[in-house]
Amino acid sequence: MILIPEDDSPRDNRSASCEDGVEIPFERINPDTLRNLITEFVTREWEELGDTDHTLDDKISQVIRQLQERKAKVVFDLKSGTCNIVLVA
């Protein structure tokens, strides 16, 4: 299993302030919307890592599994007005 990449850059300080974001239960997100969110996430994050060993579908499945296992969560960032997927601390 590949864990969701962690990035120490300031733009990715995603879990630092809970009051800036609201957790969205992934089960309540339309399946097509969730897949689009995860697709955008994995293409952005794994591209930075240069991971070519896994297909897009493999990466999406890994993120879905991490959401189901509560190892990751979907968070709506109130400041930027965007959704992201973050590791559960």
Secondary structure, 3 states (H helix, E strand, C coil): CCCCCCCCCHHHCCCCCHHHEEEECHHHCCHHHHHHHHHHHHHHHHHHHCCCCCCHHHHHHHHHHHHHCCCEEEEEECCCCEEEEEECC
